[in-house]
Amino acid sequence: MAVLLHRLGHGAYRHRKPVLGIWLFALAALITCVSVFNGKLDDRFEVPGAESQRALDSLSKTLPEASGASAQIVVTAPKGHQVTETRYAATIARTVAQAKKAPQVGEVVDPRASGAVSADRTTAIIQVQYPVRSTEIRTSSVKAIEGVAEAARKHGLKTSVGGSVYGSKGVHVGPSEIIGLAVALLVLVVTFGSLSAAGMALLPALIGVAVGLAALLALAPALTISSTAVTLALMLGLAVGIDYVLFILSRHRQELARGTDPKESVALATGTAGSAVVFAGTTVIIALAALSVIGIPFLTTMGLGAAGAVLIAVLAAITLVPAIAGFAGSRLTPRPGSRAARRAVGTEGSAGPVTMGTRWTQRAIAKPLLTVLAVVGALVTLTLPAMDMRLALPDNGSAPRASTERRAYDTIGDTFGPGFNGPLLVLTETRNGTAAESAQAGAQVARKLRALKNVAAVLPPQPTRDPAQSVITVVPASGPDSARTGRLVADIRDAASDIRKATGASTSVTGTTAVNIDVSQRLSDSLLPFVAIVVGLSLLLLTVVFRSLLIPVKAAVGFLLSVGASLGMTVALFQWGRLAGPLGVPNIGPVVSFLPIVLIGVLFGLAMDYEVFLVSGIREEWVHTRRARPSIVNGARHSVRVVTAAAVIMLSVFAGFFPLDDALIKPIAFALAVGVAIDAFVVRMTLVPAVLALAGRRAWWLPAWLDRILPDLDVEGTSLRKPAAAPRPGS
């Protein structure tokens, strides 16, 4: 692989103008496609094959209003008054009539007809139902309903609008993301000691991100692309794109400082550091693509979209960096005598300048057993909150407190009960299919459902266009993200057999709340198998790369500790509410159901990235000297600096997305930022050297029979080192 990438680096350097032209042409073509076709993003959560999804698909044909999106206009009378008073009742009736005229509205239910008036008569809910799903609701339609609510407010009622028409805010680039990029630029300047080199590192990364994002948006008209998938692709593309360019450009500047010809230098950097970039990127891509095996379309597009962004980041790093380096020529060479030049030359031998990375490594291995016990103890402690982790999908209760959907959600929960924010739909079907029999069976089923625990109310059966069907609305006594609501769904399904024997009708639980519960359950069931696949993959890949048994085991254990600590801190903040106020978390509740799997997939690739860059340098020293502790210090000297810069950049990029008022993106950004910080600084740069120091020579042992059958990937570029050791004649 190193030889092929070496040739690629040579070719990209030599043909730099066509290479840059191809990337810019691709970017322009994709942007044109996005602007012409203008596909819409789709944030539907579906679980193919689940009972809730089958019933919802059936209702979309027989009762679209029940399966479609909904909006709720929540009206509250002024203090000391009631909504049933003549003046306010007239305003509500006028509001209902105006809402019926809004675009895309299928039906508006008057609260007097539905009984959606609170017991104290201070609050009422006007239910607006659409025959289409929330992803098909136009912004103008939502604005029209908000305008109707505003008109009611002018007549003395307090109003707010909620419902499923409000969802994820999607991709967003604001001041916090710009600050993240500024931090990344500052880190690059400090790392390279050169503003021009830092700018040159950002350029190919930003081009790659732009191409990846445009490609994903261009697919929106043909595929189901969610706004969360776009944001995750942007987040990952920025983070890994800058990191991968940093690794290659850093190696290029080392070789330039040693007197290597620029063309050979960038080819060698592409063959060595580029090999590690390809390996690390491949692991991220595999882990993200593996999300598709879970069988949830939303997660599949998210995983494949992010994997595509990483793939383009890898391609940009191994083609654009050599091309842009060709335009710079020898101008990227560190100034003779500068710190950057001294560090580069010092990595050639076992001796070199005492850098901060050197001192950090020396402290980590001074008392390795104490270091290992302290690090493992701290990470296990941080992992403990994860034992209490509950998974759910966010709803309007996770929206910012000042938003209209959050005000509506809180008002309904406080006035009517938390279950009114997440009612369940029970679809009943009879065999014979007559309307009379269906109505009779539906009434009998409703009586059975009222007898179940945690049921606050059961509304009368509603007929559909199919005479054999009716829909019963069940209001739980608990909120939509409560474990008690999940148990109620399970109880209704468990009682289905008895209900069928007693009434002759089959039942299926559906609705947004039931679908979300099924999504969370499938993700929870998939978590352990997914972890097993990822850990098994890491053991296999690292055994091939480092020709060792201890290194892969140590890397896998460290990865699990990083994931556990990150999940533990996420639970402590978002579920327990520790520091939620100061950090601006709007609502405390279960963790986003797909966060653990996304975290595992992303952090796995990043952990392997840091592992390869750190341990490959140590292994190179070990091969040359066969001295355990000096190999750790000297091999990690430059790697620690580069890994530190990469981790700080990735941390700043992820942290830049944390301030977003998006219930899906905020916890993911936090978990990834914390996970990167823990894995890079605590596990890779502290725990790994200590474990290697404890193991000594045994760290590099591999049975001879296994060494013979494993392929040689040459990720470290060993085959390139001898010919590249001296500068080319005439340089």
CORURPE-V939389 format. One record per residue. N is the residue number from 1. PHI is phi as a letter, one per 30 degrees, with the letter a starting at -180 (999 if undefined). D_LAST is the distance of its C-alpha to the last C-alpha in Angstrom with 1 decimal. Layout:
BEGIN
((N & PHI & D_LAST) (N & PHI & D_LAST))
END
This chain:
BEGIN
((1 & 999 & 26.9) (2 & d & 23.4) (3 & d & 22.2) (4 & d & 23.9) (5 & d & 22.5) (6 & e & 18.9) (7 & d & 19.6) (8 & d & 21.3) (9 & d & 18.4) (10 & e & 16.2) (11 & d & 19.2) (12 & d & 20.0) (13 & d & 16.5) (14 & d & 16.7) (15 & c & 20.4) (16 & d & 20.4) (17 & d & 23.2) (18 & d & 25.6) (19 & d & 25.1) (20 & d & 25.9) (21 & d & 28.7) (22 & d & 30.3) (23 & d & 30.5) (24 & d & 32.0) (25 & d & 34.4) (26 & d & 35.5) (27 & d & 36.2) (28 & d & 38.2) (29 & d & 40.1) (30 & d & 41.1) (31 & d & 42.2) (32 & d & 44.3) (33 & d & 45.9) (34 & d & 46.8) (35 & d & 48.3) (36 & d & 50.3) (37 & d & 51.7) (38 & h & 51.9) (39 & d & 52.8) (40 & c & 54.7) (41 & d & 53.7) (42 & b & 56.1) (43 & c & 56.8) (44 & d & 59.6) (45 & c & 60.0) (46 & b & 61.4) (47 & b & 62.2) (48 & e & 62.8) (49 & j & 65.7) (50 & d & 67.0) (51 & e & 70.7) (52 & d & 69.9) (53 & d & 67.6) (54 & d & 70.1) (55 & d & 72.9) (56 & d & 70.8) (57 & d & 69.9) (58 & d & 73.6) (59 & d & 74.6) (60 & d & 72.0) (61 & c & 74.3) (62 & c & 77.7) (63 & a & 77.3) (64 & e & 74.1) (65 & d & 75.2) (66 & d & 75.1) (67 & c & 71.8) (68 & d & 70.1) (69 & d & 68.7) (70 & b & 71.0) (71 & b & 71.3) (72 & b & 73.7) (73 & c & 75.3) (74 & c & 76.6) (75 & c & 79.3) (76 & b & 80.9) (77 & d & 84.0) (78 & e & 84.1) (79 & e & 85.4) (80 & i & 89.1) (81 & b & 89.1) (82 & b & 88.9) (83 & d & 87.2) (84 & d & 90.6) (85 & d & 92.2) (86 & e & 93.2) (87 & d & 90.7) (88 & d & 87.7) (89 & d & 88.9) (90 & d & 89.1) (91 & d & 85.5) (92 & d & 84.3) (93 & d & 86.2) (94 & d & 84.7) (95 & d & 81.2) (96 & d & 81.8) (97 & d & 82.9) (98 & d & 79.9) (99 & d & 77.5) (100 & d & 78.9) (101 & d & 77.8) (102 & d & 74.2) (103 & d & 71.7) (104 & i & 71.2) (105 & d & 73.9) (106 & c & 76.1) (107 & a & 78.7) (108 & b & 79.5) (109 & c & 81.8) (110 & d & 84.2) (111 & d & 84.4) (112 & d & 88.2) (113 & d & 88.2) (114 & c & 85.6) (115 & i & 86.9) (116 & d & 83.5) (117 & b & 85.3) (118 & d & 85.0) (119 & d & 88.0) (120 & d & 88.4) (121 & i & 88.1) (122 & c & 85.4) (123 & b & 82.5) (124 & b & 82.2) (125 & c & 79.5) (126 & c & 79.3) (127 & c & 77.4) (128 & c & 75.4) (129 & c & 74.5) (130 & c & 72.1) (131 & d & 72.3) (132 & b & 68.5) (133 & d & 65.9) (134 & e & 64.1) (135 & d & 60.9) (136 & c & 62.9) (137 & d & 64.5) (138 & d & 63.3) (139 & d & 62.5) (140 & d & 65.3) (141 & d & 67.8) (142 & d & 66.9) (143 & d & 67.1) (144 & d & 70.5) (145 & d & 71.9) (146 & d & 70.5) (147 & d & 72.3) (148 & d & 75.5) (149 & d & 75.1) (150 & d & 74.5) (151 & d & 77.7) (152 & d & 79.7) (153 & d & 78.2) (154 & d & 79.7) (155 & c & 83.1) (156 & j & 82.9) (157 & d & 81.3) (158 & d & 78.1) (159 & b & 75.8) (160 & a & 72.5) (161 & c & 70.9) (162 & b & 69.3) (163 & j & 69.0) (164 & d & 66.5) (165 & d & 65.4) (166 & c & 63.1) (167 & b & 60.0) (168 & d & 56.4) (169 & d & 54.8) (170 & i & 51.7) (171 & d & 48.2) (172 & a & 47.8) (173 & b & 45.1) (174 & b & 46.3) (175 & e & 45.6) (176 & d & 45.0) (177 & d & 42.3) (178 & d & 40.6) (179 & d & 40.8) (180 & d & 39.2) (181 & d & 36.2) (182 & d & 36.1) (183 & d & 36.0) (184 & d & 33.2) (185 & d & 31.2) (186 & d & 32.0) (187 & d & 31.0) (188 & d & 27.6) (189 & d & 27.1) (190 & d & 28.1) (191 & d & 26.0) (192 & d & 22.7) (193 & i & 23.7) (194 & a & 22.8) (195 & d & 25.3) (196 & d & 22.8) (197 & d & 21.3) (198 & d & 25.0) (199 & d & 26.0) (200 & d & 23.2) (201 & d & 24.5) (202 & d & 28.1) (203 & e & 27.5) (204 & d & 26.9) (205 & d & 29.5) (206 & d & 32.1) (207 & d & 31.5) (208 & d & 32.1) (209 & d & 35.2) (210 & d & 36.5) (211 & d & 36.2) (212 & d & 37.8) (213 & d & 40.6) (214 & d & 41.3) (215 & d & 41.4) (216 & d & 43.9) (217 & d & 46.1) (218 & d & 46.0) (219 & d & 47.6) (220 & e & 50.4) (221 & d & 52.8) (222 & c & 52.6) (223 & b & 52.2) (224 & d & 53.8) (225 & c & 51.1) (226 & c & 52.2) (227 & d & 51.1) (228 & d & 50.3) (229 & d & 47.9) (230 & d & 46.1) (231 & d & 45.9) (232 & d & 44.6) (233 & d & 42.0) (234 & d & 40.9) (235 & d & 40.9) (236 & d & 39.0) (237 & e & 36.5) (238 & d & 35.6) (239 & d & 35.4) (240 & d & 33.4) (241 & d & 31.3) (242 & d & 29.9) (243 & d & 29.6) (244 & d & 27.7) (245 & d & 25.2) (246 & e & 25.0) (247 & d & 24.2) (248 & d & 21.3) (249 & d & 19.8) (250 & d & 20.2) (251 & d & 18.3) (252 & d & 15.5) (253 & d & 15.4) (254 & d & 15.6) (255 & d & 12.5) (256 & d & 10.6) (257 & d & 12.3) (258 & d & 11.2) (259 & j & 7.5) (260 & d & 7.1) (261 & e & 5.6) (262 & e & 8.9) (263 & d & 10.4) (264 & d & 10.3) (265 & d & 11.3) (266 & d & 14.2) (267 & d & 15.3) (268 & d & 15.4) (269 & d & 17.4) (270 & d & 19.6) (271 & d & 20.3) (272 & c & 21.2) (273 & d & 22.6) (274 & d & 23.5) (275 & d & 25.6) (276 & d & 27.5) (277 & d & 28.0) (278 & d & 29.4) (279 & d & 31.6) (280 & d & 32.8) (281 & d & 33.5) (282 & d & 35.3) (283 & d & 37.6) (284 & d & 38.5) (285 & d & 39.2) (286 & d & 41.4) (287 & d & 43.3) (288 & d & 43.9) (289 & d & 44.9) (290 & d & 47.3) (291 & d & 49.3) (292 & d & 50.7) (293 & d & 52.7) (294 & d & 55.0) (295 & i & 56.6) (296 & c & 56.7) (297 & e & 55.4) (298 & e & 54.4) (299 & d & 52.3) (300 & d & 50.8) (301 & d & 49.5) (302 & d & 48.2) (303 & d & 46.3) (304 & d & 45.0) (305 & d & 44.1) (306 & d & 42.1) (307 & d & 40.5) (308 & d & 39.5) (309 & d & 37.9) (310 & d & 35.9) (311 & e & 34.8) (312 & d & 33.5) (313 & d & 31.7) (314 & d & 29.9) (315 & d & 29.1) (316 & d & 27.8) (317 & d & 25.6) (318 & c & 23.9) (319 & b & 23.7) (320 & d & 23.8) (321 & d & 21.3) (322 & d & 18.4) (323 & d & 19.7) (324 & d & 20.1) (325 & d & 16.7) (326 & d & 15.5) (327 & d & 17.5) (328 & d & 16.1) (329 & i & 12.3) (330 & d & 10.6) (331 & d & 14.1) (332 & d & 15.1) (333 & d & 13.0) (334 & e & 15.9) (335 & d & 16.5) (336 & e & 15.7) (337 & i & 19.1) (338 & d & 20.6) (339 & d & 22.6) (340 & d & 20.4) (341 & d & 17.4) (342 & d & 19.8) (343 & d & 21.3) (344 & d & 18.1) (345 & d & 17.0) (346 & d & 20.7) (347 & d & 21.1) (348 & d & 19.2) (349 & c & 22.1) (350 & d & 25.8) (351 & c & 25.8) (352 & l & 24.7) (353 & d & 26.2) (354 & d & 29.7) (355 & c & 29.5) (356 & d & 32.5) (357 & d & 31.7) (358 & d & 31.8) (359 & d & 35.1) (360 & d & 36.5) (361 & d & 35.7) (362 & d & 37.2) (363 & d & 40.3) (364 & d & 40.7) (365 & c & 40.6) (366 & d & 42.6) (367 & b & 45.8) (368 & d & 44.8) (369 & d & 48.3) (370 & d & 49.4) (371 & d & 46.3) (372 & d & 47.1) (373 & d & 50.8) (374 & d & 50.2) (375 & d & 47.7) (376 & d & 49.8) (377 & d & 53.0) (378 & d & 51.7) (379 & d & 50.4) (380 & d & 53.6) (381 & d & 55.6) (382 & d & 53.7) (383 & d & 54.3) (384 & e & 58.1) (385 & e & 58.9) (386 & d & 57.4) (387 & d & 60.4) (388 & c & 62.5) (389 & d & 60.3) (390 & c & 62.2) (391 & c & 60.6) (392 & a & 61.7) (393 & c & 60.5) (394 & d & 60.7) (395 & b & 63.4) (396 & d & 64.7) (397 & d & 65.5) (398 & c & 61.8) (399 & d & 61.4) (400 & e & 61.1) (401 & d & 64.4) (402 & d & 64.7) (403 & d & 64.3) (404 & d & 67.4) (405 & d & 66.8) (406 & d & 66.7) (407 & d & 69.8) (408 & d & 71.6) (409 & d & 70.5) (410 & d & 71.7) (411 & d & 75.0) (412 & d & 75.8) (413 & d & 75.1) (414 & d & 77.1) (415 & c & 80.0) (416 & c & 80.4) (417 & j & 78.6) (418 & d & 75.0) (419 & d & 75.8) (420 & d & 76.4) (421 & d & 72.6) (422 & b & 72.1) (423 & d & 75.1) (424 & c & 75.1) (425 & c & 76.4) (426 & c & 78.5) (427 & d & 78.9) (428 & c & 82.3) (429 & b & 83.1) (430 & c & 86.5) (431 & d & 87.3) (432 & d & 90.0) (433 & i & 88.3) (434 & d & 91.2) (435 & d & 90.7) (436 & d & 93.8) (437 & d & 92.7) (438 & d & 89.2) (439 & d & 90.6) (440 & d & 92.9) (441 & d & 90.1) (442 & d & 87.8) (443 & d & 90.5) (444 & d & 91.0) (445 & d & 87.3) (446 & e & 87.1) (447 & d & 89.9) (448 & d & 88.0) (449 & d & 84.8) (450 & d & 86.7) (451 & d & 87.7) (452 & d & 84.2) (453 & d & 82.7) (454 & i & 80.4) (455 & c & 81.8) (456 & d & 82.7) (457 & a & 84.0) (458 & b & 84.5) (459 & d & 85.0) (460 & e & 87.3) (461 & e & 85.9) (462 & c & 84.5) (463 & d & 85.0) (464 & c & 82.3) (465 & d & 82.5) (466 & c & 83.0) (467 & d & 86.6) (468 & d & 85.7) (469 & c & 83.3) (470 & a & 83.6) (471 & c & 81.1) (472 & c & 82.0) (473 & c & 80.1) (474 & c & 80.0) (475 & c & 79.1) (476 & d & 77.8) (477 & d & 78.9) (478 & c & 75.3) (479 & d & 72.1) (480 & d & 69.8) (481 & c & 67.1) (482 & d & 69.7) (483 & d & 70.0) (484 & d & 73.7) (485 & d & 73.1) (486 & d & 71.0) (487 & d & 73.9) (488 & d & 76.3) (489 & e & 74.3) (490 & d & 74.5) (491 & d & 78.2) (492 & d & 78.9) (493 & d & 77.1) (494 & d & 78.9) (495 & d & 82.2) (496 & e & 81.6) (497 & d & 83.5) (498 & d & 86.6) (499 & d & 86.5) (500 & d & 86.4) (501 & d & 89.4) (502 & d & 91.3) (503 & c & 90.5) (504 & i & 89.3) (505 & c & 86.2) (506 & d & 82.6) (507 & b & 80.3) (508 & b & 76.6) (509 & c & 74.9) (510 & b & 72.4) (511 & j & 71.2) (512 & e & 68.1) (513 & d & 68.8) (514 & d & 69.5) (515 & d & 66.4) (516 & d & 64.3) (517 & d & 66.0) (518 & d & 65.2) (519 & d & 61.6) (520 & d & 61.3) (521 & d & 63.2) (522 & d & 61.0) (523 & d & 57.9) (524 & d & 59.5) (525 & d & 60.4) (526 & d & 56.9) (527 & d & 55.2) (528 & d & 55.5) (529 & e & 54.6) (530 & d & 51.5) (531 & d & 50.5) (532 & d & 51.1) (533 & d & 48.9) (534 & d & 46.0) (535 & d & 46.4) (536 & d & 46.7) (537 & d & 43.5) (538 & d & 41.6) (539 & d & 42.9) (540 & d & 41.9) (541 & d & 38.4) (542 & d & 37.4) (543 & d & 38.9) (544 & d & 36.6) (545 & d & 33.5) (546 & c & 34.2) (547 & h & 36.4) (548 & a & 38.9) (549 & c & 42.5) (550 & d & 42.6) (551 & e & 39.5) (552 & d & 41.0) (553 & d & 44.5) (554 & d & 43.2) (555 & d & 41.1) (556 & d & 44.2) (557 & d & 46.5) (558 & d & 44.2) (559 & d & 44.0) (560 & d & 47.8) (561 & d & 48.1) (562 & d & 45.8) (563 & d & 47.8) (564 & d & 51.1) (565 & d & 50.4) (566 & d & 49.2) (567 & d & 52.3) (568 & d & 54.4) (569 & d & 53.2) (570 & d & 53.6) (571 & d & 57.2) (572 & d & 57.9) (573 & d & 56.8) (574 & d & 58.0) (575 & c & 60.9) (576 & d & 62.3) (577 & i & 61.4) (578 & d & 59.8) (579 & i & 58.2) (580 & d & 58.9) (581 & d & 60.3) (582 & d & 57.5) (583 & c & 54.8) (584 & i & 56.7) (585 & d & 57.7) (586 & d & 60.7) (587 & a & 62.5) (588 & c & 62.8) (589 & a & 63.3) (590 & e & 61.8) (591 & d & 58.1) (592 & e & 56.7) (593 & d & 57.4) (594 & c & 54.1) (595 & e & 52.0) (596 & e & 51.9) (597 & d & 50.6) (598 & d & 48.0) (599 & e & 46.9) (600 & d & 46.7) (601 & d & 44.7) (602 & d & 42.1) (603 & d & 41.9) (604 & e & 41.4) (605 & d & 38.2) (606 & d & 36.9) (607 & d & 38.0) (608 & d & 36.2) (609 & e & 33.1) (610 & d & 33.3) (611 & d & 34.3) (612 & d & 31.4) (613 & d & 28.8) (614 & d & 30.6) (615 & d & 31.8) (616 & d & 28.7) (617 & d & 26.8) (618 & d & 29.9) (619 & d & 30.3) (620 & d & 26.7) (621 & d & 27.6) (622 & d & 31.0) (623 & d & 29.6) (624 & d & 27.4) (625 & c & 30.1) (626 & h & 33.4) (627 & c & 34.6) (628 & d & 36.2) (629 & d & 36.3) (630 & e & 33.0) (631 & d & 31.4) (632 & d & 33.1) (633 & d & 31.9) (634 & d & 28.3) (635 & d & 27.9) (636 & c & 29.4) (637 & e & 27.6) (638 & d & 25.1) (639 & d & 27.2) (640 & d & 30.2) (641 & d & 28.4) (642 & d & 27.2) (643 & d & 30.6) (644 & d & 32.4) (645 & d & 30.6) (646 & d & 31.2) (647 & d & 34.9) (648 & d & 35.5) (649 & d & 34.2) (650 & d & 36.3) (651 & d & 39.2) (652 & d & 39.1) (653 & d & 39.0) (654 & d & 41.9) (655 & d & 43.8) (656 & d & 43.5) (657 & c & 45.8) (658 & d & 48.4) (659 & d & 50.3) (660 & e & 51.1) (661 & d & 54.9) (662 & b & 54.5) (663 & d & 56.3) (664 & d & 53.9) (665 & d & 50.5) (666 & e & 51.3) (667 & d & 52.0) (668 & d & 49.1) (669 & d & 46.7) (670 & d & 48.2) (671 & d & 48.1) (672 & d & 44.4) (673 & d & 43.4) (674 & d & 45.4) (675 & d & 44.2) (676 & d & 40.5) (677 & d & 41.1) (678 & d & 43.1) (679 & d & 40.9) (680 & d & 37.6) (681 & d & 38.9) (682 & c & 41.9) (683 & d & 41.4) (684 & d & 37.7) (685 & c & 36.6) (686 & c & 39.9) (687 & d & 41.9) (688 & d & 39.2) (689 & d & 37.9) (690 & d & 41.5) (691 & d & 42.5) (692 & d & 39.5) (693 & d & 40.5) (694 & d & 44.1) (695 & d & 43.3) (696 & i & 40.9) (697 & d & 40.0) (698 & d & 42.4) (699 & d & 40.2) (700 & c & 37.9) (701 & d & 40.8) (702 & b & 41.3) (703 & e & 43.9) (704 & e & 42.6) (705 & d & 44.5) (706 & d & 43.1) (707 & d & 39.5) (708 & d & 40.1) (709 & c & 41.4) (710 & d & 39.0) (711 & d & 36.1) (712 & c & 32.5) (713 & d & 30.9) (714 & h & 27.6) (715 & d & 27.5) (716 & d & 25.2) (717 & i & 22.6) (718 & e & 23.1) (719 & d & 22.2) (720 & c & 18.6) (721 & d & 17.9) (722 & d & 17.4) (723 & d & 14.9) (724 & c & 12.9) (725 & d & 13.4) (726 & c & 10.2) (727 & d & 6.5) (728 & d & 5.7) (729 & e & 5.5) (730 & i & 3.8) (731 & d & 0.0))
END
